Amino acid sequence: MFSNSATSSQVMFSSSSSSSITNQSRPLPLTILTRHSHSSRFAVLGAGFAGLSVVWHLFKHSPKELNLKIDIYDEVGIGGGASGISGGLLHPYSPKVKPLWEGAQCWNESIKLLRIAEEASLSRDCQVRESTEQYMKAFVVNKRGILRPAMDMKNMTKLNDNAKTCLPCCRVKTLNNEEAQGLLPGVLLPFNTAFFMPEALNINPRHYLEELFLACENLVKESSSHDSGEKQLSLHKKSIHGLSEFEGEYDAVIICLGAKVNMLPEISGRLPLRTCRGVIVHLEPPDDTRCYPEDGPSILSDAWIAVESSRSLNVGSTWEWKSINSSPNVSIEEASKALHELLPKASTIYPGIRDWVFTGARAGLRAMPPLTPLGSLPLLGCINDFIGRNRSCKYWLFGGLGSRGLLYHGWLGNLMAHAVLSCNEEVIPSELTSWKNIKPKY
Ligand SMILES: Cc1cc2nc3c(=O)[nH]c(=O)nc-3n(C[C@H](O)[C@H](O)[C@H](O)COP(=O)(O)OP(=O)(O)OC[C@H]3O[C@@H](n4cnc5c(N)ncnc54)[C@H](O)[C@@H]3O)c2cc1C
């Protein structure tokens, strides 16, 4: 993914290990730059759902005459954190199928980004794809829908009521046992009822992020040929150790470091975020006769089953609170513990999975925001006051996406880009910036 060469289309990649960012001259404050010199330079820290969404929206909404240079920094590369390993399940509901805060808005904006990534994927030269089969395996979006069985008699009335007020963009249909069997032969419903979201999606997160990055590159190329301002995008494989590294080099720094944001010295221990490690196990069928039904939906129950194909299932996820282990690698011991925890839960709903063969595991660290009366909302906003920096460079936080990063990243990336470009935090709804009033207990 990374190389040291720069292409003529102003899309550049570098693999830098030096401690200083560049030796370029100190830029003017953003407001002055946009008004007079029409040049801005932004650093985006992290190339997960948050980072790439904000990059795409920054290029999309920047004025045509603006010279805009964006440097992305990620120590691993695209999808190197929780985004790259996530289950890829996308729907706008709580576990009780109640619409989440601004669920429709979030859903629509995420769908837009998924389409953009799919279009970028299709625009690739066919010869680049080694084989059709390989391309199919690397799907961006899997449109099978998601089945949510009722797991608890106590909540059944609540679930039924919530299903009646579902969002038109992502419907929730109530199914009886027979209907559910028709959809997924072999499914076992503990309370004879399931809620089916036909429009809900299952994406391949790593492939999605790679194609979203390609869409950013394409946008830069298009803008460079049509707009009067020059646009540049560079991806640097580099570990960030503190915000002081960026002082004087950028007009704005947008921090999208996921659960590792707490490791920055300026922020460490001061955000109301808790970390939680999750392991996902990968299973394959024992033989050709016991595959998952061809169009069978993914399942959300006490454990979820995300369907990659009829021969490939991901089952997740564990919840290890307070972990600081962000490694995607899973030891044999950790994998075996996860398998023992997840398999009984998954097989309660889909018993056939008991025969499936374990073929690997991966893990990630979630950044969990505090619970508010509106649910667990991500943390956004300008953090200059918070970190005590009254400098020309604006520092912005886009974090705390919790376990719903796919749902939130589209709309919030758009909001964040508008806030950065206009240098105005007020374009962000106060529900997302009010975390600054909370004293962290963690
Ligand atoms: C097991 C599991 C399953 C999940 N399943 C789902 C799901 O099905 N649907 C859903 O919507 N959400 C899911 N999530 C949640 C989702 O993955 C997160 O909400 C989302 O990935 C957060 O995105 P992010 O961009 O904020 O962080 P990340 O994806 O973690 O991105 C941060 C990036 O910053 C980089 N980075 C970190 N520190 C540094 C540093 N010091 N220097 C340089 N680079 C650095 C990392 O390499 C990484 O690429 C799941 C999470 C887990 C753990």
Ligand as a Chemical Component Dictionary entry (heavy atoms), coordinates in Angstrom:
data_LIG
# 
_chem_comp.id                   LIG 
_chem_comp.type                 NON-POLYMER 
_chem_comp.pdbx_formal_charge   0 
_chem_comp.three_letter_code    LIG 
# 
loop_
_chem_comp_atom.comp_id 
_chem_comp_atom.atom_id 
_chem_comp_atom.alt_atom_id 
_chem_comp_atom.type_symbol 
_chem_comp_atom.charge 
_chem_comp_atom.model_Cartn_x 
_chem_comp_atom.model_Cartn_y 
_chem_comp_atom.model_Cartn_z 
_chem_comp_atom.pdbx_ordinal 
LIG C1  C1  C 0 -14.283 -6.804 17.477 1  
LIG C2  C2  C 0 -14.958 -5.569 16.957 2  
LIG C3  C3  C 0 -16.056 -5.688 16.102 3  
LIG C4  C4  C 0 -16.696 -4.550 15.622 4  
LIG N1  N1  N 0 -17.757 -4.685 14.765 5  
LIG C5  C5  C 0 -18.393 -3.581 14.315 6  
LIG C6  C6  C 0 -19.469 -3.703 13.416 7  
LIG O1  O1  O 0 -19.852 -4.806 13.010 8  
LIG N2  N2  N 0 -20.083 -2.560 12.991 9  
LIG C7  C7  C 0 -19.679 -1.321 13.411 10 
LIG O2  O2  O 0 -20.264 -0.309 13.010 11 
LIG N3  N3  N 0 -18.634 -1.180 14.250 12 
LIG C8  C8  C 0 -17.987 -2.272 14.709 13 
LIG N4  N4  N 0 -16.935 -2.153 15.575 14 
LIG C9  C9  C 0 -16.561 -0.800 16.006 15 
LIG C10 C10 C 0 -15.719 -0.111 14.947 16 
LIG O3  O3  O 0 -14.696 -0.974 14.545 17 
LIG C11 C11 C 0 -15.138 1.197  15.510 18 
LIG O4  O4  O 0 -16.192 2.016  15.956 19 
LIG C12 C12 C 0 -14.365 1.960  14.452 20 
LIG O5  O5  O 0 -13.447 1.116  13.824 21 
LIG C13 C13 C 0 -13.622 3.151  15.018 22 
LIG O6  O6  O 0 -13.012 3.794  13.932 23 
LIG P1  P1  P 0 -11.846 4.853  14.137 24 
LIG O7  O7  O 0 -11.468 5.329  12.795 25 
LIG O8  O8  O 0 -12.286 5.845  15.162 26 
LIG O9  O9  O 0 -10.651 4.041  14.830 27 
LIG P2  P2  P 0 -9.621  2.925  14.209 28 
LIG O10 O10 O 0 -10.258 2.125  13.168 29 
LIG O11 O11 O 0 -9.083  2.225  15.391 30 
LIG O12 O12 O 0 -8.548  3.822  13.507 31 
LIG C14 C14 C 0 -7.495  4.448  14.181 32 
LIG C15 C15 C 0 -6.271  4.406  13.284 33 
LIG O13 O13 O 0 -5.238  5.154  13.937 34 
LIG C16 C16 C 0 -4.021  4.459  13.822 35 
LIG N5  N5  N 0 -3.215  4.833  14.981 36 
LIG C17 C17 C 0 -3.519  4.639  16.281 37 
LIG N6  N6  N 0 -2.557  5.169  17.064 38 
LIG C18 C18 C 0 -1.629  5.698  16.236 39 
LIG C19 C19 C 0 -0.408  6.413  16.446 40 
LIG N7  N7  N 0 0.046   6.681  17.665 41 
LIG N8  N8  N 0 0.280   6.823  15.367 42 
LIG C20 C20 C 0 -0.173  6.591  14.101 43 
LIG N9  N9  N 0 -1.320  5.916  13.859 44 
LIG C21 C21 C 0 -2.038  5.486  14.909 45 
LIG C22 C22 C 0 -4.388  2.982  13.803 46 
LIG O14 O14 O 0 -3.414  2.217  13.129 47 
LIG C23 C23 C 0 -5.734  2.988  13.081 48 
LIG O15 O15 O 0 -5.620  2.709  11.708 49 
LIG C24 C24 C 0 -16.251 -3.262 16.032 50 
LIG C25 C25 C 0 -15.138 -3.145 16.866 51 
LIG C26 C26 C 0 -14.489 -4.283 17.314 52 
LIG C27 C27 C 0 -13.287 -4.146 18.186 53 
# 
loop_
_chem_comp_bond.comp_id 
_chem_comp_bond.atom_id_1 
_chem_comp_bond.atom_id_2 
_chem_comp_bond.value_order 
_chem_comp_bond.pdbx_ordinal 
LIG C1  C2  SING 1  
LIG C2  C3  SING 2  
LIG C2  C26 DOUB 3  
LIG C3  C4  DOUB 4  
LIG C4  N1  SING 5  
LIG C4  C24 SING 6  
LIG N1  C5  DOUB 7  
LIG C5  C6  SING 8  
LIG C5  C8  SING 9  
LIG C6  O1  DOUB 10 
LIG C6  N2  SING 11 
LIG N2  C7  SING 12 
LIG C7  O2  DOUB 13 
LIG C7  N3  SING 14 
LIG N3  C8  DOUB 15 
LIG C8  N4  SING 16 
LIG N4  C9  SING 17 
LIG N4  C24 SING 18 
LIG C9  C10 SING 19 
LIG C10 O3  SING 20 
LIG C10 C11 SING 21 
LIG C11 O4  SING 22 
LIG C11 C12 SING 23 
LIG C12 O5  SING 24 
LIG C12 C13 SING 25 
LIG C13 O6  SING 26 
LIG O6  P1  SING 27 
LIG P1  O7  DOUB 28 
LIG P1  O8  SING 29 
LIG P1  O9  SING 30 
LIG O9  P2  SING 31 
LIG P2  O10 DOUB 32 
LIG P2  O11 SING 33 
LIG P2  O12 SING 34 
LIG O12 C14 SING 35 
LIG C14 C15 SING 36 
LIG C15 O13 SING 37 
LIG C15 C23 SING 38 
LIG O13 C16 SING 39 
LIG C16 N5  SING 40 
LIG C16 C22 SING 41 
LIG N5  C17 SING 42 
LIG N5  C21 SING 43 
LIG C17 N6  DOUB 44 
LIG N6  C18 SING 45 
LIG C18 C19 SING 46 
LIG C18 C21 DOUB 47 
LIG C19 N7  SING 48 
LIG C19 N8  DOUB 49 
LIG N8  C20 SING 50 
LIG C20 N9  DOUB 51 
LIG N9  C21 SING 52 
LIG C22 O14 SING 53 
LIG C22 C23 SING 54 
LIG C23 O15 SING 55 
LIG C24 C25 DOUB 56 
LIG C25 C26 SING 57 
LIG C26 C27 SING 58 
# 
